[in-house]
Each structure stands twice: as structure tokens, then as C-alpha cells.
Amino acid sequence: MSQFTTPLVMDKIGEKEWILLKAFEYHVGCYPSTEIIIVPEGFHTDLASIPKIFWPILPPDGPYGKAAVVHDYCYRFACYNRKRSDQIFLEGMEVLKVEEWKQTAMFNAVRLFGWHAWNKRRKEQYEHGQ
């Protein structure tokens, strides 16, 4: 089973923005795994990108927060393709034992609407020659 191997240490710096104060690790697939995602200290995240109207039932900093940070990092730096990044998000929520209805709702949301964030980042990278 996958595993988060370090604590998520961050500080809230805006209504919808946090910064990691320490590097954060997630082992993809079976632990121990050689496939490790390391989100560096200083990384900015909005955690779960949930419209404000849904925050009463799905707050951005809910129990899926660690999985959301990994997902944001994968999208921002194209660690994997979009589909695999979304699967890793789902896997992370399973590891965190997030309620199944929340896993389903959030996974379906990123599959349906994540293309906007994915394409926006690809465009930014192209424009800045990254």
C-alpha cells in the first residue's frame, strides 16, 4: 500500500493558499517504493480546489489535504500525465481513509474539470520556456 512518510507541515498565507514549511514525501504504489514524490519546502498549494459554495461539506483543508498537495505538485510539474496524477490523488485519499463518497466526488471532479488547471500550467510553462 502507498504511504505518506513525512508529516505535512505548512502555513496558511491567504484565504486559499498555503506554503509548505518542510519537504513532504509520498510513496506511490507499494511501500517501500522507489517511486517517491517529494514536494519541496516552499511549495505553494491551494490544497483541494473546491468552489467556496461546497466548503461546508468539502473544505479545501479536509482529510484529503495531503493527497491534494501531492496532486497539486503533480499537476504543476507534470510529474506524470494528467490521468495518472488523478489516479495518484485517488490512491492518496484511499491511504488517508477518506470517506468513499468524498473520494468518488473529488476524483470525478478532477477527471471532469482538472483539464483547465492542467492546460493552464502547460501554457504557462510554454510561455516561460520551462
DRENKE-887585 format. One line per 8 residues: number of its first residue (from 1); their letters; for each residue x, y, z of C-alpha. Coordinates in nm, 3 decimals, always signed. Each point is the difference from the previous one (the first is absolute). Layout:
// residues N
NUM	A	X Y Z ~ ...
This chain:
// residues 130
1	MSQFTTPL	+0.000 +0.000 +0.000 ~ +0.114 +0.354 -0.072 ~ +0.105 +0.216 +0.289 ~ +0.058 +0.357 +0.108 ~ +0.333 -0.021 +0.181 ~ +0.046 +0.353 +0.134 ~ -0.238 +0.239 +0.173 ~ -0.160 +0.282 -0.194
9	VMDKIGEK	+0.132 +0.320 +0.159 ~ -0.139 +0.317 -0.154 ~ -0.120 +0.349 +0.074 ~ -0.310 +0.174 -0.132 ~ +0.103 +0.315 -0.188 ~ -0.331 +0.098 -0.161 ~ -0.367 -0.094 -0.011 ~ +0.075 -0.283 -0.244
17	EWILLKAF	+0.378 -0.033 +0.017 ~ +0.247 -0.191 +0.215 ~ +0.379 -0.035 -0.010 ~ +0.191 -0.312 +0.100 ~ +0.245 +0.064 +0.281 ~ +0.169 -0.339 -0.042 ~ +0.044 -0.240 -0.290 ~ -0.276 -0.261 -0.019
25	EYHVGCYP	+0.022 -0.359 -0.134 ~ -0.244 -0.246 -0.147 ~ +0.091 -0.353 -0.108 ~ -0.204 -0.100 -0.306 ~ -0.111 -0.362 -0.021 ~ +0.122 -0.258 +0.250 ~ +0.207 +0.129 +0.292 ~ +0.294 +0.007 +0.009
33	STEIIIVP	+0.002 +0.126 -0.355 ~ +0.275 +0.144 -0.216 ~ -0.267 +0.220 -0.157 ~ -0.006 +0.293 +0.241 ~ -0.155 +0.341 -0.051 ~ +0.183 +0.263 +0.202 ~ -0.183 +0.330 +0.028 ~ +0.265 +0.257 +0.097
41	EGFHTDLA	+0.002 +0.252 +0.278 ~ -0.137 +0.331 -0.127 ~ -0.256 -0.160 -0.236 ~ -0.326 +0.198 -0.020 ~ -0.331 -0.186 -0.009 ~ -0.369 +0.074 +0.022 ~ -0.052 -0.353 +0.135 ~ -0.326 -0.128 -0.149
49	SIPKIFWP	-0.124 +0.238 -0.271 ~ -0.362 -0.004 +0.109 ~ -0.245 +0.279 -0.083 ~ -0.083 +0.200 +0.314 ~ -0.369 -0.093 -0.016 ~ +0.097 -0.363 +0.083 ~ +0.239 +0.083 +0.289 ~ -0.259 -0.085 +0.271
57	ILPPDGPY	+0.012 -0.367 -0.109 ~ +0.339 -0.014 -0.181 ~ +0.238 +0.261 +0.145 ~ +0.331 +0.050 -0.187 ~ +0.193 -0.114 +0.308 ~ -0.203 -0.314 +0.067 ~ +0.133 -0.349 +0.078 ~ +0.117 -0.033 -0.363
65	GKAAVVHD	+0.244 +0.293 +0.039 ~ +0.319 -0.206 -0.032 ~ -0.129 -0.163 -0.319 ~ -0.099 +0.342 -0.135 ~ +0.353 +0.137 +0.055 ~ +0.150 -0.291 -0.193 ~ -0.259 +0.048 -0.275 ~ +0.073 +0.374 -0.025
73	YCYRFACY	+0.372 -0.075 -0.024 ~ -0.053 -0.265 -0.270 ~ -0.214 +0.240 -0.204 ~ +0.238 +0.292 +0.039 ~ +0.311 -0.190 -0.102 ~ -0.155 -0.270 -0.225 ~ +0.162 -0.279 +0.202 ~ -0.240 -0.235 -0.179
81	NRKRSDQI	-0.267 +0.042 -0.261 ~ -0.330 +0.146 +0.116 ~ -0.182 -0.332 +0.031 ~ +0.278 -0.154 +0.211 ~ +0.016 +0.312 +0.218 ~ -0.373 -0.032 +0.065 ~ +0.039 -0.372 +0.081 ~ +0.274 +0.083 +0.250
89	FLEGMEVL	-0.237 +0.253 +0.160 ~ -0.264 -0.273 +0.039 ~ +0.260 -0.243 +0.134 ~ +0.112 +0.260 +0.255 ~ -0.356 +0.054 +0.118 ~ -0.037 -0.378 +0.044 ~ +0.319 -0.007 +0.211 ~ -0.141 +0.283 +0.213
97	KVEEWKQT	-0.325 -0.194 +0.041 ~ -0.210 +0.285 -0.136 ~ -0.368 -0.091 -0.012 ~ -0.080 -0.181 -0.324 ~ -0.265 +0.250 -0.116 ~ +0.255 +0.280 +0.036 ~ +0.262 -0.199 -0.192 ~ -0.248 -0.061 -0.279
105	AMFNAVRL	-0.121 +0.359 -0.015 ~ +0.348 +0.150 +0.003 ~ +0.150 -0.248 -0.245 ~ -0.288 +0.053 -0.244 ~ +0.038 +0.377 +0.038 ~ +0.370 -0.005 -0.092 ~ -0.065 -0.236 -0.292 ~ -0.279 +0.225 -0.131
113	FGWHAWNK	+0.143 +0.345 +0.077 ~ +0.373 -0.047 +0.063 ~ +0.085 +0.055 -0.365 ~ -0.033 +0.375 +0.055 ~ +0.273 +0.012 +0.267 ~ +0.211 -0.251 -0.194 ~ -0.014 +0.199 -0.324 ~ +0.056 +0.330 +0.179
121	RRKEQYEH	+0.327 -0.126 +0.147 ~ +0.116 -0.146 -0.331 ~ -0.068 +0.338 -0.164 ~ +0.193 +0.187 +0.273 ~ +0.297 -0.235 -0.042 ~ -0.002 +0.047 -0.377 ~ -0.019 +0.379 +0.029 ~ +0.290 +0.011 +0.247
129	GQ	+0.214 -0.255 -0.186 ~ -0.002 -0.248 +0.289
